[in-house]
Amino acid sequence: MGKFVVKETATGIVFNLKAGNGEIIATSEVYTSKSSCMNGIASVKRNSVLAGIEDQTVDGLEKIKNPKFEVYTDKKGEFRFRLKAGNGEIIATGESYKAKAGCMNGIESIKKNAPDAEIVEA
């Protein structure tokens, strides 16, 4: 089972969503308060279930409405995803993956782990 790990940094508060094996599958933005961070977690839990997948790496891209996972390639040519809430705000981002299949597995892991993930403080 996954878990959201909340921690303070030098610039604010962040969360990482970790899979059952302890691997980080998504990271948040930096929040200025713990309550904002908790709202971000609630948004990920809610939107990850509702989100479709917009694959921006293919020709003939079909835009879909938010909430959605956007799959794209970064400057290094690796695959990444970001989860956008219904209002279009980015609420979580994934690590980089050399293969698109790994990126898609990361999205599936969020859909599986986020809704029931416990929240712990580091």
N, C-alpha and C positions, 0 to 999 in steps of 0.2 A: 504494500500500500504506500502511496506517495505521501509527501508532507511538504508544507510550506515552511521554510526556515527564514525567520525574520531576524535581521541583525542591523546594528548601528554601524555606520561607517563615518569617516571623517567629515563627509558632506551631508549626511542625512540617514534615512532608514530605507533598506531595500529588502526584498524577499527573493529567494530562489525556490522554485518548485523542484523537488527531488523525487525521482522514481523510487520504487521499492528497493532497488539495488544501490541507492545512494547517489546515482549519477544526476547531475543538474540537467533538467530538460527545459527550463525556462527561467528567465531573470526579469526583474521589474526595473522600472526607472527608479531614480532616487527620490524618495518622498521627504517632505520637510517635517512630517509628524507621524507618530505611530497610528493615529486614527486614519490618516490618509492612506497609509500602507495597508491597513486592515480593509479599507474600502476597496483598494486595488485587488486584494486577494479575493474578496467577495465577487468582484467583477470578473475575475478570471474564472472562478468556480462557475458562475452563471453563464458567461459568454462562451466558454470552451465547449459547452454542450450544444449550444445553438449555432455555432460558427460553421460556415461552409469553408471550402478551400478554393482560393483564387491562385492559380498557378501562373505566375508572371514570367515563367521561363519558357513558355510555349508560344508558337506562332498562333495568331487568331485568338488572342487572349479574350476570354469572356469575363467581363467585370461582373462581380456579384455584390450584393448589398452587405453592409456590416450588420451584425458581427461576422468577422471572417478571419481566417488564417491566410496571410499573404506569403506565398513561396516565391523567393527571388534569388538571384545570384549576387554575391558581394564583389568587391574590387579584385579579390584573389580568384574569382571564378568558382567559389564554393557556394553551396546551397544553404540558405537560411530561411527562417520564417519569423513572422511577427503576428501576434494576435491583436486584432482591433476590436474595440467594444462597439456597441450600436451607434455611439456618437462619433466614431471614427478615430478616437484616441487609441494610441498604442498602449496596451496594458501588460504585454509580456513579449519578450524576444527569445529566440532560440540560439543555440550555439551554431557554429558553422559545421557543415558536413561536406565531405568530399563527394559523396554520392547522393543523388536525389532521393533514393530509396531510404537512406538514413534520415533525411530531413522529414520525409513523410511518416516514418516510424516515430520520430519525435513528436509530431502533431498527434498521432494516434495515442501516444503515451500520455500527452496532456489531457486529451479527451477522456482517457481511462482513469487517470490518477487525480486530476484536479477537483472534480466534484465532491469527493469524499475525503480529501486529504486533510490531515490534522494540521494545526498551526503550532509551531514550536519557536521559541526564542533562543538564539545562539548567544 
